[in-house]
């Protein structure tokens, strides 16, 4: 399994909407989200809120054989869920999922 980690800023004034977005993907949109994740081979995904003196950030972890497959599914999917998700991520984080996935993180420290 591979893991993709990234942090994305949440602009001032968008935190409540970001929280509602996360509730939606665990509630009314859960079945559609689960289907995309399963189709992309995602075995685990976690989104956390990191509040810092420099602002709020979403810290996301995606675990799969190929985590970029999930990013590609969301970035190129034509179904309503992928289009909605893509629009939300662009609005909250300024990340265009239709573009290439972020490069792999460079590991500076690891234990063990």
N, C-alpha and C positions, 0 to 999 in steps of 0.2 A: 504494500500500500504506500502511496505517496500522499504527502500533505502539502496543501497550498495555504499560506498565511498571508494576509494583507490587512493593512489599516486604511480606512477611508474616512476623511473628515466629514462631520455632520455640521453644516453651516448653522450659525446662530438663527434661532427661530424655527428650525426644522426638526428639533428633537422629538416633540410630541407626534409629529407626522411619521417620523422614523419608527417610533415605538408602535404606532398604529399599524404601520406596514408589517412589522414583525408579528403583531397579533393576527393580522389577516393571513399571513402565510402559515400560521399555526392553527387557524380557525377556518374561516369561510373559503379560503383558497388552499387548504392543506392537501386535499386529494390531488389537485392539479400540480402542486409543488412536489408532492411525493412521487408522482408519476415521472416528472422531469428528472428528479434526482435519481430515481431507480433506473431510468433509461440511460442516464449518464454514468451509472456505476458508483454513485456516491454512497459510501457506507456510514459517513458521519459528517455533519455540518454544524458548526457552532458560530453564532454571531453574538458578540458581547459589546457592551457599552463601556468605553474607557473615557472617563472625565478627567481632564487635565487642566492646568492653568492656561494652556494654549488652545483650549477648546475641546469639544467632544469628538470622539472617534468611534467608528464601528470597527471592531477587530474581528475578522472572519477567518475561520479555519474550515477547509474543505478536505476531506479524506476520501480518496478513491484510487483505483489503479492509475487513472489519468485525470486529475482534478481539472485540467484545462478543458476536458470534454464537457463538463457542466457549464463552464463559462461560455464555451462555444454554443451549447444548446440554448442558453439564455440569450446569447448575442445574435443568433441567427434564426431562432425559432419563430415560426409564423403564427403559432397558436396564440390565443388571447392571453394566456398566463405568461408566456415568455415576453410578449409585447408589453404587458402591464409591468412586469418585473423590471424589464429593461428601462422603461420610462421612469419608474420609481428610483432606480439606482442612478440614473442620469440626473434626476432632480435633486436627490439627497447628497450625492457624492461627486457629481460632475464626471463620473466614469461612464464612458460609452462602451457598453458591452458588445456592440456591433463591431468594434475594432479588435485588434489582436489582443490576446490575453496578456496580462502583465508577465514580465520575465520572471523566472524562478528567483526566489530570494537567495541572497548570498549568505551562507551560514558563517558566522563569526565565532560562535561558541556553541558547544553541544556537550551534554553529559548523558550518559556515560560515553 
